[in-house]
Amino acid sequence: MKVIKLKRCAMLRLEQVQTTGETAPTMTTDRSRYGALLLLVSMLALFCLNQDLDQALFSAINNLSPSLPQWLQLGITDLGHGSTLGTVMLICLLPRPELMPRVMTASLLSMLLVPLLKQYFDVPRPAATLDFLYIVGETRLHHSFPSGHSTSAFLFAGTLLMVIQDMKSKAALLAGAALVACSRILVGAHWPVDVLAGTLLGLSCAYLASYVPLIRLSIRHWKIVVGILLLTLVVCQYKETSSQMAWQIIGLRWGLLLLASMLVIRQYLQSRQPLAPRKWVRA
């Protein structure tokens, strides 16, 4: 009889998970090594406040640009763009919806702080200062500090770092975000200090947002949130797509949106499937 009761409790728990959208096992937030990461980035940013060192580091990285295909550089740097990274976020958060409040909080913080800091400092970009550099994509001259792409990339990576336990996954997240940040120097858009300041800002926003509780939405509410986010991303991409944009970037953005749409539809269809009938074992 005890075996039957345990099986019955397990089935009831499974029904509760499928009905309320809960996920198992429960996520835990680990900030133990996050402070060391913030300290390391802060120290690097302080070193790059030296203008000569900042320019020398920029030249060393930017001079590597001709050795890499332009489409690859544009594709990597576009992963830090708001709408493109938003699509990646949606794809990653579909199986873990309880992280959505944290990501949204960190994103709102960065959307407020980045424009304010850009306007306040109004640092000229490398193209406005240097006589020679390699530029890939759009040429911009103003509002260099901090790097918005770097902020977005490390904001998302930082949010996941505190809930992921696997060290290889953490290393991959940091490497991917660092690649996006370095690409901003490769394409001639930012100084190293801009990138490091954006990295520090993104990690800080993620740290502050980590105190937002992990909220489990019901399946109905989660569908509404996902639908609104997906529709917003489609509208943004439609407005931002232009004939001057590289076809590789257009393909990347709309390909990610197509993948996100397919995953959303798949999750919606799975949620509508009836529960399997119970099979009780007689004692």
C-alpha positions, 0 to 999 in steps of 0.5 A: 500500500505504501508503494501505491501511495508514493506513486499516487503522490508522484502522479499528483505532483506531475499534474501540478507541474504540468498545470502550473508551469513549474519546473523541477528541480528548483533553481538556486542562485549562487553569487559566491564567485560573482564578486570576484568576476566584478572585481576583475573586470573593474581592475581591467577597466581602471587600467584602460583609463590610461589613454595610451594603453587604451589606444594601444590595445584598440590598435592591437585588436582592431588590426586583426579585423582584415584577417577575419571575414566581414560577415563573421564579424558582423554576425558576432557583433550583432548578437549583442544588438537588442532585438537579436539578443532578445530573440536569443534570450527568448529561446533560452528562457522557454524551458526556464520561464521563472528567470524571465522577471530577472532578465526583464529587470536587468534589461530595464536597468540597462535600457535606462543607464546606458543612454544616460551614461552615453549622453553624459560622457559623450566620448568620441568613438575611434573613427572620430579620433584616429586617422587610420582604423578598420571599420566594418559596418556602420560608421559612428562618431559619438556616444562611445562610452559605454558599449551597449552591445557589451552591456547586453551580452554580459547582462544575459550571461551574468543572469545565467551564471548565477543559476547554472551549476555546470562549469563548462556551461559557465565558461561557454557563456563567458566566452560567448559574451567576451567574443561579442564584446571584443567584436565591438573593437574589431569592427572599430565601434568602441574603445576597450574601456567602453567594452569593459565599462559595458561588461561591468555595467551588464554584470552589475545589472544582472547582479541587482536583478538576481535579488528578484524572486524566481516567479513561476507563472501559470501556463496561461500567463506564460503563453501571454508573456511569450506571445507579447515578447515574440510579437514585439521582437517581430515588429522590431526586426521588421522596422530595423531591417533595411536594404543597406543591411548585410544579408547575413545579418538579415538572415541571422535575425530572421532565422533566430526569430523563425527558430523562436517561433517554432519552439513557441508553437511546439511548446504551445502544442505540447501544453494542449496535449491531454495528460496520460491516463493513470495506471494504478497497481493493485496491492 
